[in-house]
Amino acid sequence: MDQPILQSHLAGQWFGATPLEALHDAANGAIVAHTHADRPDFEAALAFGRGTGVRGLLALDFQERAQRLKALGKYLAEHKEELYAWSLHTGATRKDGWIDIEGGIATLFSFASIASQELPSGNVLHEGPVMPLGKKGLFVGSHILVPREGVAVHINAFNFPIWGLLEKFAPSFLAGMPCIAKPASSTAYLTWALVRRMLTWGGLPEGALQLVIGSTGDLLDRLCGQDAVTFTGSADTAAKLRANPNIIRNGVPFNAEADSLNSAILAPDVDMKHAEFGLFVDEVMREMRVKAGQKCTAIRRILVPRGQLHAVTEALRAKLSGIVVGDPRLADVHMGPLANKAQQADVQAQLARLQSVCTTVYDGTHHAAPRGASAEHGAFFAPTLLACEHPLDAAAVHQVEVFGPVSTLMPYDDLDEALELAARGGGSLVATLATRDPAVAAHAVRRAAVHHGRLLVLDADAAAESTGHGSPLPMLKHGGPGRAGGGEELGGMRAVTHYLQRAAVQGSPTMVAAVIGEYVRGGRRIETDIHPFRRHFEDLQISESLLTHRRTVTEADIVAFGGVSGDYFYMHFDAIAARESSFGQRIAHGYFVLSAAAGLFVSPAPGPVLANYGLDTLRFVKPVAIGDTIRARLTCKRKIDRRKTDAQGRGQGVVAWDVEVRNQNDELVASYDILTLVAKREAPPA
């Protein structure tokens, strides 16, 4: 492989011809690439992103961007071996690279799926409900989320050059916000290879993704209130960047995800005879080995009952002695080197600080030399297990993080003491609790949730499917309080909304409906002679409405529905008990009212409406008695074009219908939304 100069890609151009810093292979010290010495024009890059980038992204809607994200994931999956080849230089084994590369690609697919299910077809996301602000319903209000017209600056750490970029790019792209990605220099060649491949694909709007190799220079000094910054790295660097005067002055959103002293707690109810004991040991060992412990979520503190300290220590020694350290290119190597020599020196320095208050109970350097590599040229560091006999009296074990394959055992006397020890880390990204007792889990999680961003309750039932302590998932929040940065990443739709601006909107129901892109009760309706169910997706208009004929509810209806459903609840059949209730009489089944309403508004002949697949916001507002007369109003509430087709290749979209069921006094008795798949018109023959 050549030794390229890693160029930046800013304002639509690749640039950087003068080599600056040599980047080395973590295992053998060979030069892999160089950063460039050319100074970027960040003002031009920001202007390009806020102009060309924003326009290109907002020419697409949420659903279209979701489709692009899915297509990008497929494209990268086809070219992943190229990324694996670069990944070996970082010291990552194939399994480590899988987490970074395929985990990053899977994140694209996950966010594409979430967006397809939850985002509208436009660029305004309604964050309901609509609230009446006056007595007559003529003045209402709600909230909307809209894309910012700025640039997201993503500053990433060295340990996950692929996943780190993609897990931030995916939600900002969906939100319609262009980004400037800045990878850590030591492993920037892998991010550079990824970005080159992404831009080669051709599906990203121009300006949607820019890349900075090297220093951010005065980039943060040039941001405005429409921009945003995300940071992953050390807590000290996060604090320094967050304090940038320009960021403070302009109120630039700043989200930090910082390294933290994560914990794993073996609960007092678990001992060696339980499956959870082995699961706990395996989890700790895996977090020490994967990426050579260079994970922001790695377990740094191992909290065990004092009576179990010896057993856990011996079990971990046995596991750790089986780890083969060496060149990650070798199939029999379990753990590669640290990212570079500087990282190796830092890990050694921080370990020395901990060893001043701890005992070393396993030192991997005595086990074997790195396999297939030179310890002199590679940045190898053997797994090391420490023990702190009195952790309540040793402040350093709760303050010093060794960002490598080093963890510290700490005994505790009761569960509350364990929770106090975990909290002394000052806030962490994740903690694991291994327990067999649901009551222990309930008590511990309630207490621990204050101090940790994510909590894994590990038991034998979950083990078969558990993704583990150190695996942030796209659907769940990644972040933590205090030392961990106080920020949030991932978390499904939460990650997308971080890049959107929330605003309140007030006005008449008609005007608010026009803004949010969905029908609001009390607003203007469109009445036509054509049943809404007879219209194809493209032809159906928001607010198109049908008022049905009437139906009087009889005792025979109630008896028949009870026979069909098996629901003989006393309020429907026992006249004496019903008379003594708060209703004072027998009433119809709520689900009969739904069924009767469907019979009033459906158009039974074959047509564009393909299927009804759910109800939302169902409320039975007022009882329906024998002799009451009901009618329904069906109104097209919103349309979502997910750009999907059925097995026959016919296009279809999702339509949500607002349903109001009222009685003879025009009182609302039932209210809900129904969701349907509606066919598009067949494309004309070519």
N, C-alpha and C positions, 0 to 999 in steps of 0.2 A: 504494500500500500504506500502511495506517495506521502510526502510530508507537506500538505498544503498550508498556505496561509489562510486562516479562517477569516473570511470576509464578513462584514456586516451587511445587512440589507435594509436600507433606509431610503425613504422618499422614492421608492420604486427602482432603486439601483443597488447592485452589489458594488462594494468598494472596499479598499484596503489592500495595498500592494507591498507595503514595507513590513517585513517581519519584526516582531517585538519580543514576545516571551515564548520560549520553547516549552511545549507541553509533552510530558513523558508518559510512556507506558508504565502503569503502576507495578507490573510484575518484573520487567527486565530493564527499565530505565531508558529504553530507546525513545528517540524523539518521534512523536506521532504527528504533531502539527505545530504551527506558530500562531499566536494572536497577531493582530496588525497594529502598527503604530499610528496610522492615520487618524486624525481627530474627526469625529462625527459632527455634522451640523444638526444638532437636536432641534433647533427652532424649525428647520425645514422638515424634519421628520414628523414633528408634532402637527405642523400645518398640513402636511400630506395626509396624516391620519385623520385629523378633524375635518378635512375637506373631502378628498378622494375616497378615503377609507370609509367614512360615515355614509357618504352618498351611495357607495357601492353596496354596503351592507343593508341600508334601509331601502334600497331598490328591491330587496327581498323581504318577505314577511317572516314571522316566527316559524311557520311551518316549512317554508322553503329553506330556511337556514338549517332546520332540523334534517331535511333531506340531504343537504350538502354535507352536513356533519357525518351522516351515515355513510354517504358515498366516500368521503375522505377516509373513514375507518376501513372500508373495504380496500381502498387503494393502498393504504399503508400496510395492511395485512399481507398484501401481495408482494411487498418489497421489504418485509421485516428482516430477512436474512442479511441484507445490507446493513441494517442497524445493529444486528447481533455481532457482525464482524467488528464494527467500531466499538461496541460495548465491551468487548474483551480487553481493550486497552485500559478501561477504567478499573480493572481488577475484579469485575463481576464475573462469576461463573455463569454458565448457561441458565441455571435456575434463577440466579439473581437477575440476569438480564430479562428473563421471562416476566418477572414482577414489573420491571421498568417498562419494557417495550410492549408486551402484550397486555399488561395492566393498563398502560396508557391508551392503547387502541381500544380496549374494552370500555374505557371511560367515555370515549367518543360515542360508541354504540349506546351506552347507557343513557347519556344525556340526550342523544337523538331520540331514543324511545320515550324518555320522560317528556321531552318537549312535544313530541307528536301527540301524546295523550293529554297534555295539560295546557298547551298554549294555543291561542287563537290564530286565525289566519291573517290578522293584520299586524300592526306594530303598536297597538294599545292593549295592554293587559288589564282587564277589569278586576279589581280587588274588592269584591262585594262584601256585604250586600248593599243594595240601594236603600237609603234610610229616608223616611218622610221627615221633612223639616217644618211642615206646617200642618194644620188640622184638616185641611181639605184635600191634601195630596197634590197640590199644585206646585209645590216647591220641595225638591228632593236633593239628596247629596250622596256621594259615594267617593271611592278612591280609585285612581288609575296609576299604572306603572308604565312609563314610556322610556325608550332608549335614550341614554345620555348622548350628547353630541361632543364627546371628548374621546380621549385615548386611555386605555388601561395599560399601565406599565407593570409588567410581571417580572419581578426579580427573584430568581430561583437559586436553590442550593446545588451543590455539586453531586449529591448522592443519587438523585433520580433525574438524569438529564432529559429523558423522554417523558415519563409520567408527570414530572414536575411542570413541564410546559403544557402538556395536553390537558391536565386536569384543571388548569386555569384558562387555557384557550377556549375549551368547549363551552363553558357557561358564558364567557364574555362574547364569544362569537354568536351564540344563540340570542343574547341580549342586544345584538346589533352594535357592539362596541369594538372598534379596531384595537389591536394591542401591539405594544412594543415589548418583545421578550428579551430579557437579559440573563443568560445563563452564567453560572459560576465558571470562571476561566479554566480551572483545572480539568474539567471534563466537557468543555464547551464544544469540542470536536464532534461529540455525539449529538448534541442539540443542533449544531450546524448542519450535520448530515440529515437530520430529521426535517429541518426547515427547508433545506434545498429540495428535499423530496416533496414536501407539502406544496411548495411554490411551483415545482415542475408539474404537479398534477393538473393545475390550471382551473380548478373549480372554486378557488378562493377569490372573492372580489379584490381588485387591486387596492392595496393599502390596508387590507384586513389584518395582515400579519407582517410585522417588521422585526428585525433581529439586530441586537447590539452585541458585538464581541468586545470584551474588555470593560473599561470603566464606564459608569453612567455619567461621568463628568458633571455638567451643570443641568442635566436633564430634569431632575426634581425641582430645580430652581425656576423652571420655565412652565410648570404645570399650572392649570387653572381649575376652578371649581367644577368644571364639567369632566375633568379627568379623574382617574383613580389609580391607586398604587396597591399592589399586593406583594408581599415579601415572605420568603421562606428562608430561614437560616438561623443564626445565633440570636439569642435574646439581646445581647449587647448591641449587635448591629441593628436589630429591629428598633431598639430604643433610640439609637443615633439617627436613623432615617426618619422615624416618626417625629423627631424634634426639629426637622428642617423648617426654618422660619416661613418659607413660602408655602409649604404644606399646611402649616398652622394658620397662616394669614388667609389663605384662600379656602380653607375648609375642605381640602382635598381628601376624599375618603381613603383611608389607609388600613389595610387588613394585613395583620402579621400572623404567621404561623411559625413559632420559634421552637427550637430544641428544648426538651424538658426532661425532668427526672421522673420518668414514668415508673409505675410500680406494678408488681404482681403480688397478690395476697393469697396465701394458702389459709383457708378458714379453719378454725379450731375443730370443726366436725369431720375433717378429712385426715386420714392417716394412711399408712403404707398399704393396707389391705383394700383400699378403695381405688376405683379406676381413676378418680379425679386426681389422686396423688401423681400417678404416672403422666396424666395429661398436663398437669402443672409443670412438672419437670421438663417435659418435651417442649412446652411453650417457651419456657425460659431459655432452654438450650437453642431453640430455633432462632429466637430473637438475638442471641449472642452471635450466632453463626451467619445469618443472612446478611448480605452486603457487608460482611465483617463488622457487624454492629453499627454501621454508619447509617442509622435510620433515626429520624426524629421521634419515631414511636417505639424505639427499642426499650426493652425492660432494663432499667438501670438499678432498681432497688427491689430485692426479693424479700418479702416479709413473710416469715413463717413462725408458727408457734414455737416457743422456746424448747418444748419437749420434742419437736420434730426437726430441730436444726441439724443434728448429726445425720439423720436419715436423708434429708434433702441434700446436704452437702455431699454425702457419699454417692447419691444417685446422680447428681450433676457432675461429679468428678468422673464417673464411669462414662457418662454421655460425652463429656468434653474431650476425654482421652481418645475417643473414636473419630474426632474431626481431623481430616487431612487438610493441611494448609499448603498452598502452593500455587503454581501457575494455573489460572482459571481455564486455560485451553485444554488441560488434561482432564479426561473423563472421570478419573478417580479422585479428583480434588473437590473437597466440600466447601472450602472457604478460600477466597483469593486475598490479595493484599488490600491495604487501605488505598485511598485515591492517589496519594503522592507522598513524597518524602516530608513535605511540610506538615501534612496531616499526621504522619507517623511521629514526628517530633512533638507535635501538640498532644497527641494521645499519651505519649510517654511522660510528658511534663505533668499532665493532669492526673495520671495514675500515681505518680510520685506523691502528689498532694494527698490523695486518698490513702495511700499506704502509710502515711504518717499517723493515721488514726484507725487503720484496719489491718487485719492479718490476711496474708495471701494464702488461700487454701487450695488453689490450683493454678499452676504456672505452666502454660502450654509451651513455653520456650524449652522446657526440659524434655518435651515429648519427642520431637523430631524436627529436623531442618525442613524448610519449605521445599516441597517436592517439585522438581523440574524447573527450579528458578534459583536465582542468586539472592541470598539474603542481603548482600551488600548493595545491589542495584535496585532491588524491589522494595516496596513500602510495606513489608509484611509485619503483622503484629499478631502474636499468638493469643488465643482466648485465655482470659485471666479471670479467676473468680476470687473475690475478696469476702471477708466476713467482718462485721462490726458488732462486737459483743454487746455494747451499750449504746445503741443508736440514739436514744433520747439525749445523750450527753455529748454527741459528736456532731457538731453543726456541719462540718465539711461534707458528710455523706448526703446531706440534703441541699447542698449548694454547688458542689463540683460535679460537672458532667464530663465523663470520659467518652468521647464520641468514637467509640470503637468497640471491640469484642470484650468488654469489661462490665461485670455486674457485681453488686455487693449484697451478700446475705445479711439480713437483720432479724434477730429474734424478737418476738413480742410476747407479753404475758396474757393479754386478752384482746378481743376483737376491737374494742374501742381504742386501745393503744395502737393497734395496727393502723386504724383509720387516721389517728393523729399523726403517726409517722409518715403515712402517705401524703397527708396534707402539708407536711413540713417542706415538701418540694416547692411550695409556693405557686402551685398551679401546673397541671400537666395536660398533655394531649389525650392520654389514655391510661386506664388502669384495668387490671384483670383481677377478678375474684373467683377462686376455685372453691366451690362449695357444693354440698349435696342437699342443703337445707333451704327451702324457699323463704323461711322466716329470717334466716341469716342474710340472704340476698336482699330481702326487702329492707332490713335495717341498715345494712352496709351501703347499699346503693343510694338510699335517701341521704345519708351523711356524706358519701363520697362525691355525689354529683355536684356539690358546691365547688369542688376543687379540681375536677377532671372533666375534659371535654367529651370523652366517650368511655363507656364502661362495658367490659365484656364479662358476663357471668358464665363461667366455664363449668359445665357438668357433663356427665356421660351422655345425656340425651342430646345435647347440642353438638357434641364433639364430631359426629359423623358429617356435619355440614358446616361447622364453624370455619370461618375464613381466618380466624386467629387474632391475636392481640395486635399485631403490627400492621394490619391491612385496612387502611381507610377505604371506605366504600362510597361510590358516587351517590348512593341514595341517602347516606347518613352524614351528619356534620363531621367535619375534620377541623379541629381547633381546640383551644382550651383557654381557661382563664389565667390571669396573672403572668407568671414567667413564660407560659406557653404562647403568649402574644395577645390574648384577649380577643382573637379574631375567629372567623368561621369561613371555611371553604367547603366545597361539596354540599351535601345535604339536599340533593335533588333540586327542586325548584328554588330553594333558598339561595343556591349558588347563582342562579340566573338573576334573581331579583336584587342581588348585591350590586349589579351593574345597571339597574334601572332606577329612574327617578320617580319617587312616589309623589303624587299631587292629589289634593282634594278637588272635586268638581261639584258645583252646585248649579241648579237651574230647574226649569220645568221638566217633567218626565220626558217630554218629546226631545228637548235639547240634550239632556243627559244621555238618553238612548242613542242619539246621533254620535255623541262623543265616545261612548263605551262600545258601540257596535253591537248592542243587543237591546231587545225590547224591554221597556220599563212600564210596569202597570200604571195606568193613568195617562200614558202618552198616546199619541195618535196611532190608530190602527188602520190597516189597509183591508177593506172589505171588498171581496170580488165574488163573481158568480161561479168561479172555479174552486173546487175543494182544494185546500192547500196540499193534501196528500196526493193530488193528481199532478203536481208540478215537479219537474226534475230539479236537481240541486241548483243548477245555474239560474233557473227561472224564478225560484222561490225568493221572495223578498222578506227581509227582517220586518216584523210587525204585521205581516199578512195573517189574517185572522178569520176564524169561523165561529159563529154562535149557533149552537145546535138547537134541535127541537127539544121538547120537554118529555120527561118520564115521571109518572107518579109511582112511588114505592109502595108495594102492597105486602100484606102478610105472606102471600104465596111466594113473593120474591125472597123473603127472609128464610122461609122454610126450605125452599129449593136450594138456596145458597148454602144453608147449613148442611143439607144432605150431600151436596157435591163436595164441600170443603171439609166436612167433619167437625166444623166449629159450632158447638152447641153451648157457647158461653151464656150464662144466665141472663145477661142484659138483652139478649136477642130472643130468649124463649120462655123465661120465667116472668110472667106478668106481675105477680105479687112482689117478687124481689126487685124487679125493675121499678115498680111504683114506689118502693121504699128507698130507692137510690136517689142520688142528686139529680138524675135526669127525670125522674117521675114517671117514666113510661118505657116500654120496649123501644129499642133503637136498631137500626140496620147495622150490619157488619160494615166496618170501615172499608174492607177490601171489596165488599159488594158495591159500595159507592164508586170505587175505582173501576170495577168491572163494568158497571152500568154506564159510567162516563165514557169508557172506551167504546162501548156499543153505540153511544150517541155520536162520537166524533170520527170513528174510523170510516174509511172508504173501502168496502170489502173487496172490490174487484182488483185484479192484478194491476200494479202501477209502479211508480218510481220508488215508493217507500218499500224498502227491502226487509227491514227487521227492526224490532224494538228491543234494545238491549239494556235498558235500565231506567230507574227512577231516581231523581235527586230531590232533595229538599221537601220530602213528603210531610205534610201536616194535615191531621184531621182537626179542623178548626171548630166545627159545631156539629152536634149529633143530628142524624137524619132519622126521623120517626116514621112509623107507618102512616101513610097518607100524605107525606111531604112530596112535593114535586121538584125535581132537580133538572138542571140543564148545565151544559158545559161550554166554556169558551176555550178554544184552542188557538194559540198564537205562536208564530215562528219567533223564537226568542234569539237564537244565534246560530250561525253556520260556521263550521270548521272544515276547510278543505285540506285533508291530510295527504292529498296526492296519491291515493291508494287505488288499486283496482282489485276486482274479485277474480275468481279462478277462470272466468270467461273473458277477462281482460276489460271488463266494464268499469269505468271510473265511478267513484262514489264519494260522498262526503257525509259528515255528521251534522245532524240538525237537532238542536234542543228546542222543545216546544213548551211554552208556558201554558199550564192548564189551571183554570179556575172552575170549580164546581160550586154553583149557588142554588139556594132553595127558592121557593115561591115568593119569599120576602126579599129577594136579592141579597141574602146574607151568604157570605162565603162559608162553605161547609168543608171543602177540601182544596188543597193547593199543592202543586208539585210541578216538576219538570220531567218530561219523558225524553229519552234520547233515542234517535232512530238513525239508521243508515239509509241514505237516499241516493238513488242512482243518478248519474249524470246522463245527459243526452248522448246517444251513440254518435261517435265521430262520423262525419260525412265521408263517403267512400273517396279514396284518392283519385 
